[in-house]
Amino acid sequence: MDCLREVGDDLLVNIEVSPASGKFGIPSYNEWRKRIEVKIHSPPQKGKANREIIKEFSETFGRDVEIVSGQKSRQKTIRIQGMGRDLFLKLVSEKFGLEIP
C-alpha cells in the first residue's frame, strides 16, 4: 500500500492516469510503480483530464479532492479530504472490485 499515505485527516493517493480511455474507472494497481491506475474519458488538453479526475473522485468518494502534484504528468498525487486509508480501500473494493495489496 505504498500508494496511500495518511496526512492528518486526509489521504494522499498516488495514481497513474490513462486519458482518453472511454470512461472513468479504477481497474488495477501497478505494483512496480506503486500507483493506482485510473482511466478517464477526457484527453490531456487544457486541464480537461485534471478536471475530470477531481470531479470523478469527488463524486465517487463524496469528499473534496485536489491534485497536489503531477498536474502535467500522468503520474499524480491527489489529496482526498477527510478520508482514511481503510475507508478508501473499502470503497475502491466495493465500487470497482479492486483489492490493493
N, CA, C and O atoms as a MOPAC input file, in Angstrom:
PM7 MOZYME 1SCF
protein

 N      0.82300 1    -1.18900 1     0.00000 1
 C      0.00000 1     0.00000 1     0.00000 1
 C      0.86800 1     1.25500 1     0.00000 1
 O      0.56400 1     2.23900 1     0.67400 1
 N      1.92200 1     1.20100 1    -0.74500 1
 C      2.80100 1     2.36300 1    -0.83800 1
 C      2.13000 1     3.53600 1    -1.54700 1
 O      2.64200 1     4.65400 1    -1.51300 1
 N      0.99200 1     3.29100 1    -2.18800 1
 C      0.31500 1     4.35100 1    -2.93500 1
 C     -0.56500 1     5.22200 1    -2.04100 1
 O     -1.06100 1     6.25300 1    -2.49500 1
 N     -0.76700 1     4.83700 1    -0.79100 1
 C     -1.64200 1     5.57400 1     0.12700 1
 C     -0.83900 1     6.08600 1     1.31600 1
 O     -0.01100 1     5.37600 1     1.88800 1
 N     -1.11100 1     7.34900 1     1.67500 1
 C     -0.42300 1     7.93900 1     2.82600 1
 C     -1.38500 1     8.87800 1     3.54300 1
 O     -1.90200 1     9.82800 1     2.95400 1
 N     -1.61700 1     8.59900 1     4.82300 1
 C     -2.49900 1     9.46000 1     5.60800 1
 C     -1.70500 1    10.66200 1     6.10900 1
 O     -0.59900 1    10.52500 1     6.63100 1
 N     -2.29900 1    11.84500 1     5.93500 1
 C     -1.70300 1    13.09800 1     6.40100 1
 C     -2.79400 1    13.82400 1     7.17700 1
 O     -3.69500 1    14.42000 1     6.58700 1
 N     -2.70700 1    13.77200 1     8.49200 1
 C     -3.77200 1    14.33100 1     9.31600 1
 C     -5.05500 1    13.55900 1     9.05400 1
 O     -5.08000 1    12.33200 1     9.15300 1
 N     -6.11700 1    14.27700 1     8.72000 1
 C     -7.40200 1    13.65200 1     8.41200 1
 C     -7.55400 1    13.31600 1     6.93300 1
 O     -8.57400 1    12.75700 1     6.53200 1
 N     -6.56300 1    13.64500 1     6.12300 1
 C     -6.65500 1    13.47400 1     4.67900 1
 C     -5.85400 1    12.27100 1     4.20900 1
 O     -5.03200 1    11.72400 1     4.94400 1
 N     -6.10800 1    11.87000 1     2.97200 1
 C     -5.41200 1    10.73900 1     2.37700 1
 C     -4.75800 1    11.18500 1     1.07800 1
 O     -5.42200 1    11.74900 1     0.20900 1
 N     -3.46200 1    10.93700 1     0.94200 1
 C     -2.74900 1    11.17600 1    -0.30700 1
 C     -2.71800 1     9.86500 1    -1.07200 1
 O     -2.35100 1     8.82400 1    -0.52800 1
 N     -3.10900 1     9.92600 1    -2.34500 1
 C     -3.19400 1     8.73800 1    -3.18400 1
 C     -2.35600 1     8.96300 1    -4.43400 1
 O     -2.56800 1     9.93300 1    -5.16200 1
 N     -1.40300 1     8.06700 1    -4.68200 1
 C     -0.58400 1     8.12800 1    -5.89400 1
 C     -1.31400 1     7.38300 1    -7.00000 1
 O     -1.65400 1     6.20900 1    -6.85400 1
 N     -1.55200 1     8.08100 1    -8.11100 1
 C     -2.28100 1     7.48400 1    -9.22500 1
 C     -1.47200 1     7.62200 1   -10.51000 1
 O     -0.57500 1     8.45800 1   -10.62100 1
 N     -1.81600 1     6.78100 1   -11.46700 1
 C     -1.28200 1     6.87800 1   -12.81900 1
 C     -2.47500 1     6.93900 1   -13.75500 1
 O     -3.31500 1     6.03900 1   -13.76000 1
 N     -2.55000 1     7.99600 1   -14.54400 1
 C     -3.73100 1     8.28600 1   -15.34500 1
 C     -3.56100 1     7.77000 1   -16.76900 1
 O     -2.51500 1     7.95100 1   -17.39100 1
 N     -4.61700 1     7.11900 1   -17.27400 1
 C     -4.69700 1     6.72100 1   -18.67900 1
 C     -5.81600 1     7.54500 1   -19.30600 1
 O     -6.98700 1     7.18400 1   -19.18500 1
 N     -5.47000 1     8.66200 1   -19.98400 1
 C     -6.50100 1     9.52200 1   -20.56900 1
 C     -7.09900 1     8.90400 1   -21.82800 1
 O     -6.54200 1     7.97100 1   -22.40600 1
 N     -8.24100 1     9.44200 1   -22.23700 1
 C     -8.94400 1     9.02300 1   -23.45200 1
 C     -9.20900 1     7.51100 1   -23.44200 1
 O     -8.99900 1     6.82900 1   -24.44500 1
 N     -9.66700 1     7.00500 1   -22.30700 1
 C     -9.86400 1     5.56300 1   -22.14500 1
 C    -11.32500 1     5.12800 1   -22.19200 1
 O    -11.63000 1     3.98100 1   -21.86300 1
 N    -12.20100 1     5.98200 1   -22.57700 1
 C    -13.60700 1     5.58700 1   -22.66200 1
 C    -14.43600 1     6.10200 1   -21.51300 1
 O    -15.32000 1     6.93200 1   -21.72100 1
 N    -14.17600 1     5.63100 1   -20.29400 1
 C    -14.93000 1     6.11900 1   -19.14500 1
 C    -14.06900 1     6.01300 1   -17.89700 1
 O    -13.03900 1     5.33800 1   -17.89200 1
 N    -14.50400 1     6.68700 1   -16.83900 1
 C    -13.77200 1     6.68900 1   -15.57700 1
 C    -13.81100 1     5.30800 1   -14.94400 1
 O    -14.84500 1     4.63900 1   -14.92900 1
 N    -12.66700 1     4.89800 1   -14.42500 1
 C    -12.59500 1     3.63700 1   -13.70600 1
 C    -11.26200 1     3.49200 1   -12.99400 1
 O    -10.28500 1     4.16100 1   -13.33300 1
 N    -11.23300 1     2.62100 1   -12.01500 1
 C    -10.00900 1     2.29300 1   -11.27900 1
 C     -9.82500 1     0.78900 1   -11.43500 1
 O    -10.26900 1     0.01700 1   -10.58500 1
 N     -9.16200 1     0.36000 1   -12.53200 1
 C     -9.10500 1    -1.05900 1   -12.84500 1
 C     -7.99200 1    -1.86300 1   -12.18300 1
 O     -8.12800 1    -3.07400 1   -12.01000 1
 N     -6.88200 1    -1.20100 1   -11.80600 1
 C     -5.77000 1    -2.01600 1   -11.31500 1
 C     -4.79300 1    -1.20400 1   -10.46900 1
 O     -4.86700 1     0.02200 1   -10.37700 1
 N     -3.87600 1    -1.95000 1    -9.85500 1
 C     -2.79400 1    -1.37100 1    -9.07200 1
 C     -1.48700 1    -1.78700 1    -9.72000 1
 O     -1.25300 1    -2.97500 1    -9.93900 1
 N     -0.62700 1    -0.81300 1   -10.03000 1
 C      0.66800 1    -1.09100 1   -10.63300 1
 C      1.68100 1    -1.28400 1    -9.51400 1
 O      2.13200 1    -0.31300 1    -8.90600 1
 N      2.03800 1    -2.52900 1    -9.24400 1
 C      2.95300 1    -2.81900 1    -8.13500 1
 C      4.35100 1    -2.28600 1    -8.38600 1
 O      5.04700 1    -1.90700 1    -7.44400 1
 N      4.76600 1    -2.25200 1    -9.63000 1
 C      6.10700 1    -1.77900 1    -9.94800 1
 C      6.23800 1    -0.27900 1    -9.68100 1
 O      7.22700 1     0.17200 1    -9.10300 1
 N      5.23100 1     0.48800 1   -10.10600 1
 C      5.25700 1     1.93800 1    -9.89700 1
 C      4.63500 1     2.35400 1    -8.57400 1
 O      4.76000 1     3.51100 1    -8.17300 1
 N      3.97400 1     1.43900 1    -7.89700 1
 C      3.30700 1     1.72500 1    -6.61900 1
 C      2.25200 1     2.81900 1    -6.78800 1
 O      2.18700 1     3.77100 1    -6.01000 1
 N      1.41500 1     2.65300 1    -7.84300 1
 C      0.37200 1     3.62300 1    -8.14700 1
 C     -0.90800 1     2.90400 1    -8.55800 1
 O     -0.87300 1     1.80800 1    -9.11800 1
 N     -2.03100 1     3.54300 1    -8.27000 1
 C     -3.32800 1     3.03900 1    -8.69000 1
 C     -3.58600 1     3.55100 1   -10.10400 1
 O     -3.44200 1     4.74200 1   -10.38000 1
 N     -3.96900 1     2.63600 1   -10.99900 1
 C     -4.28200 1     3.05300 1   -12.37100 1
 C     -5.68800 1     3.64600 1   -12.40300 1
 O     -6.63500 1     3.06900 1   -11.86800 1
 N     -5.80200 1     4.80800 1   -13.04000 1
 C     -7.08600 1     5.48200 1   -13.17200 1
 C     -7.33000 1     5.76100 1   -14.64800 1
 O     -6.52400 1     6.42000 1   -15.30500 1
 N     -8.43800 1     5.25900 1   -15.16100 1
 C     -8.81100 1     5.51100 1   -16.55300 1
 C     -9.83200 1     6.64100 1   -16.57800 1
 O    -10.77000 1     6.67400 1   -15.78100 1
 N     -9.62700 1     7.56700 1   -17.51500 1
 C    -10.56000 1     8.68300 1   -17.65500 1
 C    -10.93100 1     8.86300 1   -19.12000 1
 O    -10.22800 1     8.39300 1   -20.01400 1
 N    -12.02400 1     9.53800 1   -19.35100 1
 C    -12.52800 1     9.76700 1   -20.70300 1
 C    -11.81100 1    10.93200 1   -21.38900 1
 O    -11.52000 1    10.86200 1   -22.58300 1
 N    -11.53000 1    11.98300 1   -20.65400 1
 C    -11.00400 1    13.22800 1   -21.23100 1
 C     -9.57600 1    13.08500 1   -21.75300 1
 O     -8.78200 1    12.30300 1   -21.23100 1
 N     -9.26800 1    13.86100 1   -22.79900 1
 C     -7.88500 1    13.91300 1   -23.27200 1
 C     -7.06500 1    14.84400 1   -22.37900 1
 O     -7.62800 1    15.68700 1   -21.68100 1
 N     -5.73800 1    14.69600 1   -22.39700 1
 C     -4.88500 1    15.56700 1   -21.57600 1
 C     -4.64200 1    16.91500 1   -22.24300 1
 O     -3.51000 1    17.23600 1   -22.60500 1
 N     -5.69600 1    17.69900 1   -22.40600 1
 C     -5.59400 1    19.00300 1   -23.06500 1
 C     -6.26200 1    20.07700 1   -22.23000 1
 O     -7.39600 1    19.91500 1   -21.77900 1
 N     -5.55800 1    21.16400 1   -22.03100 1
 C     -6.10200 1    22.35600 1   -21.36400 1
 C     -6.75700 1    22.05300 1   -20.01800 1
 O     -7.75700 1    22.67600 1   -19.66000 1
 N     -6.20300 1    21.10400 1   -19.27500 1
 C     -6.70500 1    20.81000 1   -17.93900 1
 C     -7.94900 1    19.94800 1   -17.88200 1
 O     -8.48500 1    19.71600 1   -16.79800 1
 N     -8.42800 1    19.46200 1   -19.03500 1
 C     -9.65000 1    18.65000 1   -19.04600 1
 C     -9.48600 1    17.37700 1   -18.22700 1
 O    -10.37900 1    17.00400 1   -17.46700 1
 N     -8.35400 1    16.71500 1   -18.37900 1
 C     -8.12500 1    15.46500 1   -17.64800 1
 C     -8.09700 1    15.72400 1   -16.14100 1
 O     -8.69600 1    14.97100 1   -15.37400 1
 N     -7.41600 1    16.76900 1   -15.71700 1
 C     -7.35400 1    17.08200 1   -14.28300 1
 C     -8.72700 1    17.40700 1   -13.72000 1
 O     -9.07000 1    16.98000 1   -12.61700 1
 N     -9.51500 1    18.16300 1   -14.47900 1
 C    -10.86800 1    18.49100 1   -14.01100 1
 C    -11.72000 1    17.22500 1   -13.88000 1
 O    -12.49000 1    17.08300 1   -12.93000 1
 N    -11.57800 1    16.31400 1   -14.83400 1
 C    -12.34500 1    15.06700 1   -14.75100 1
 C    -11.91000 1    14.23200 1   -13.54800 1
 O    -12.75400 1    13.65700 1   -12.86100 1
 N    -10.62000 1    14.16100 1   -13.29000 1
 C    -10.11900 1    13.40300 1   -12.13700 1
 C    -10.71800 1    13.96000 1   -10.85000 1
 O    -11.22300 1    13.19900 1   -10.02500 1
 N    -10.66700 1    15.26300 1   -10.67200 1
 C    -11.21000 1    15.89400 1    -9.46200 1
 C    -12.70700 1    15.63300 1    -9.34200 1
 O    -13.19700 1    15.27500 1    -8.27100 1
 N    -13.42500 1    15.81300 1   -10.44100 1
 C    -14.88300 1    15.62800 1   -10.42400 1
 C    -15.24800 1    14.17900 1   -10.09600 1
 O    -16.08200 1    13.93200 1    -9.22500 1
 N    -14.63500 1    13.23300 1   -10.78100 1
 C    -14.98800 1    11.82200 1   -10.59800 1
 C    -14.60700 1    11.30900 1    -9.20900 1
 O    -15.38800 1    10.59300 1    -8.58100 1
 N    -13.42500 1    11.66400 1    -8.72700 1
 C    -13.04000 1    11.22900 1    -7.38400 1
 C    -13.94600 1    11.86900 1    -6.33500 1
 O    -14.33100 1    11.21000 1    -5.37000 1
 N    -14.28900 1    13.14200 1    -6.51100 1
 C    -15.18200 1    13.81600 1    -5.55800 1
 C    -16.54400 1    13.13600 1    -5.51300 1
 O    -17.08900 1    12.90600 1    -4.43300 1
 N    -17.09600 1    12.81300 1    -6.68100 1
 C    -18.40600 1    12.16900 1    -6.73700 1
 C    -18.34300 1    10.73500 1    -6.20400 1
 O    -19.24100 1    10.30000 1    -5.48300 1
 N    -17.30300 1    10.01700 1    -6.55200 1
 C    -17.17000 1     8.61700 1    -6.14700 1
 C    -17.00800 1     8.47000 1    -4.64200 1
 O    -17.60800 1     7.58200 1    -4.03500 1
 N    -16.19800 1     9.33800 1    -4.03600 1
 C    -15.88100 1     9.19000 1    -2.62000 1
 C    -16.61500 1    10.18600 1    -1.72800 1
 O    -16.50700 1    10.10500 1    -0.50400 1
 N    -17.35700 1    11.12000 1    -2.31300 1
 C    -18.13500 1    12.06300 1    -1.53200 1
 C    -17.29100 1    13.00000 1    -0.69000 1
 O    -17.70600 1    13.40900 1     0.39500 1
 N    -16.12100 1    13.33900 1    -1.17600 1
 C    -15.19400 1    14.20900 1    -0.45400 1
 C    -14.59500 1    15.23000 1    -1.41400 1
 O    -14.63500 1    15.05000 1    -2.63100 1
 N    -14.03700 1    16.30500 1    -0.85400 1
 C    -13.29000 1    17.25700 1    -1.66900 1
 C    -11.96200 1    16.62800 1    -2.06200 1
 O    -11.31400 1    15.95900 1    -1.25700 1
 N    -11.56700 1    16.85200 1    -3.31100 1
 C    -10.34800 1    16.26400 1    -3.85300 1
 C     -9.54500 1    17.35400 1    -4.54600 1
 O    -10.10500 1    18.24300 1    -5.18700 1
 N     -8.22400 1    17.27400 1    -4.40800 1
 C     -7.35100 1    18.18600 1    -5.13900 1
 C     -6.12500 1    17.42500 1    -5.61400 1
 O     -5.70500 1    16.44300 1    -5.00200 1
 N     -5.56000 1    17.90000 1    -6.72100 1
 C     -4.32300 1    17.32600 1    -7.23100 1
 C     -3.18800 1    18.10900 1    -6.59100 1
 O     -3.09100 1    19.32200 1    -6.77400 1
 N     -2.32900 1    17.42900 1    -5.84300 1
 C     -1.25300 1    18.12200 1    -5.12900 1
 C      0.08100 1    18.04200 1    -5.85600 1
 O      0.97700 1    18.84000 1    -5.58000 1
 N      0.23300 1    17.09600 1    -6.77900 1
 C      1.44300 1    17.05900 1    -7.60000 1
 C      1.16000 1    16.31000 1    -8.89900 1
 O      0.27900 1    15.45300 1    -8.95900 1
 N      1.92400 1    16.65000 1    -9.93400 1
 C      1.79500 1    15.98500 1   -11.22100 1
 C      0.72300 1    16.56000 1   -12.11700 1
 O      0.13500 1    15.83300 1   -12.91800 1
 N      0.45200 1    17.86100 1   -12.00000 1
 C     -0.59800 1    18.46900 1   -12.80900 1
 C     -0.39800 1    18.25400 1   -14.31300 1
 O     -1.37700 1    18.16400 1   -15.05500 1
 N      0.83900 1    18.17100 1   -14.76500 1
 C      1.11000 1    17.99200 1   -16.19100 1
 C      1.73800 1    16.63300 1   -16.49100 1
 O      2.43400 1    16.47000 1   -17.49300 1
 N      1.49000 1    15.67600 1   -15.62900 1
 C      2.07400 1    14.34800 1   -15.76100 1
 C      0.97500 1    13.29900 1   -15.64400 1
 O     -0.09100 1    13.56800 1   -15.09000 1
 N      1.23400 1    12.11600 1   -16.16100 1
 C      0.29600 1    11.00700 1   -15.96500 1
 C      0.38400 1    10.47300 1   -14.54300 1
 O     -0.56700 1     9.87700 1   -14.03700 1
 N      1.51100 1    10.68300 1   -13.91000 1
 C      1.67900 1    10.25400 1   -12.52200 1
 C      1.36000 1    11.42600 1   -11.60700 1
 O      2.05500 1    12.44200 1   -11.62000 1
 N      0.31500 1    11.27900 1   -10.82100 1
 C     -0.19000 1    12.36500 1    -9.98200 1
 C     -0.35200 1    11.88500 1    -8.54300 1
 O     -0.41400 1    10.68700 1    -8.26900 1
 N     -0.41600 1    12.83800 1    -7.64900 1
 C     -0.81000 1    12.56800 1    -6.26600 1
 C     -2.01900 1    13.43500 1    -5.98300 1
 O     -1.99600 1    14.64800 1    -6.19100 1
 N     -3.07700 1    12.79500 1    -5.50500 1
 C     -4.28400 1    13.53200 1    -5.14800 1
 C     -4.47600 1    13.47000 1    -3.63600 1
 O     -4.03800 1    12.53100 1    -2.97100 1
 N     -5.13900 1    14.49100 1    -3.11800 1
 C     -5.49900 1    14.54700 1    -1.69500 1
 C     -7.02000 1    14.43400 1    -1.60300 1
 O     -7.75900 1    15.22300 1    -2.19200 1
 N     -7.46500 1    13.42600 1    -0.84400 1
 C     -8.88800 1    13.26800 1    -0.57100 1
 C     -9.09800 1    13.71600 1     0.86300 1
 O     -8.58900 1    13.10000 1     1.80000 1
 N     -9.84700 1    14.78400 1     1.02500 1
 C    -10.01000 1    15.38400 1     2.34700 1
 C    -10.96300 1    14.56900 1     3.21500 1
 O    -12.01800 1    14.11900 1     2.76800 1
 N    -10.55700 1    14.39400 1     4.46700 1
 C    -11.40900 1    13.73200 1     5.44900 1
 C    -11.62000 1    12.24700 1     5.20400 1
 O    -12.65700 1    11.70600 1     5.59000 1
 N    -10.67200 1    11.57800 1     4.57700 1
 C    -10.82000 1    10.15000 1     4.30600 1
 C     -9.60500 1     9.38700 1     4.82100 1
 O     -8.46400 1     9.80700 1     4.62400 1
 N     -9.86000 1     8.28200 1     5.47200 1
 C     -8.79100 1     7.42300 1     5.94900 1
 C     -8.50700 1     6.29300 1     4.97400 1
 O     -9.28500 1     6.03400 1     4.05600 1
 N     -7.39900 1     5.63800 1     5.18400 1
 C     -6.94400 1     4.53700 1     4.32200 1
 C     -7.97100 1     3.39900 1     4.27300 1
 O     -8.28700 1     2.89700 1     3.19400 1
 N     -8.49000 1     2.99300 1     5.42900 1
 C     -9.39700 1     1.84600 1     5.47400 1
 C    -10.69100 1     2.11200 1     4.70900 1
 O    -11.16700 1     1.24300 1     3.97800 1
 N    -11.25900 1     3.29900 1     4.87000 1
 C    -12.48000 1     3.64200 1     4.14500 1
 C    -12.21800 1     3.68900 1     2.64000 1
 O    -13.03600 1     3.21100 1     1.85500 1
 N    -11.08800 1     4.25800 1     2.23800 1
 C    -10.74400 1     4.31600 1     0.81800 1
 C    -10.65700 1     2.90400 1     0.23400 1
 O    -11.24000 1     2.63100 1    -0.81600 1
 N     -9.94000 1     2.01400 1     0.90300 1
 C     -9.78500 1     0.64500 1     0.40500 1
 C    -11.12600 1    -0.07500 1     0.31500 1
 O    -11.37100 1    -0.82500 1    -0.63000 1
 N    -11.99000 1     0.15300 1     1.29300 1
 C    -13.31900 1    -0.46000 1     1.28500 1
 C    -14.13500 1     0.03300 1     0.09600 1
 O    -14.75400 1    -0.76600 1    -0.60700 1
 N    -14.14100 1     1.34500 1    -0.13500 1
 C    -14.92600 1     1.91400 1    -1.23500 1
 C    -14.38700 1     1.49300 1    -2.59800 1
 O    -15.16600 1     1.20900 1    -3.50800 1
 N    -13.07600 1     1.45000 1    -2.74700 1
 C    -12.48700 1     1.01500 1    -4.02100 1
 C    -12.85500 1    -0.44300 1    -4.29700 1
 O    -13.15400 1    -0.81200 1    -5.43300 1
 N    -12.83200 1    -1.24400 1    -3.27600 1
 C    -13.21700 1    -2.66400 1    -3.42700 1
 C    -14.68400 1    -2.80100 1    -3.80900 1
 O    -15.02400 1    -3.56700 1    -4.71000 1
 N    -15.55800 1    -2.05900 1    -3.12300 1
 C    -16.98800 1    -2.14500 1    -3.38700 1
 C    -17.36900 1    -1.59100 1    -4.76400 1
 O    -18.15600 1    -2.20800 1    -5.48200 1
 N    -16.82000 1    -0.44300 1    -5.13000 1
 C    -17.24400 1     0.24800 1    -6.34500 1
 C    -16.53700 1    -0.23800 1    -7.60100 1
 O    -17.10400 1    -0.18700 1    -8.69200 1
 N    -15.29000 1    -0.71500 1    -7.45400 1
 C    -14.50700 1    -1.09000 1    -8.63400 1
 C    -14.00000 1    -2.51700 1    -8.59700 1
 O    -13.40000 1    -2.98000 1    -9.56700 1
 N    -14.22500 1    -3.22400 1    -7.50200 1
 C    -13.79500 1    -4.61600 1    -7.39600 1
 C    -12.27400 1    -4.76400 1    -7.33900 1
 O    -11.74200 1    -5.81700 1    -7.69000 1
 N    -11.57700 1    -3.72500 1    -6.90300 1
 C    -10.11500 1    -3.73600 1    -6.86100 1
 C     -9.62600 1    -3.93400 1    -5.44800 1
 O     -9.99900 1    -3.18600 1    -4.54500 1
 N     -8.79700 1    -4.93300 1    -5.25000 1
 C     -8.14600 1    -5.16100 1    -3.97400 1
 C     -6.71500 1    -4.66100 1    -4.09800 1
 O     -5.95700 1    -5.16900 1    -4.92400 1
 N     -6.33300 1    -3.67800 1    -3.29400 1
 C     -4.99100 1    -3.11900 1    -3.33100 1
 C     -4.17200 1    -3.80300 1    -2.24500 1
 O     -4.54900 1    -3.79100 1    -1.07300 1
 N     -3.04000 1    -4.40400 1    -2.64300 1
 C     -2.22300 1    -5.11700 1    -1.65200 1
 C     -1.59300 1    -4.19600 1    -0.63000 1
 O     -0.88100 1    -4.65800 1     0.26200 1

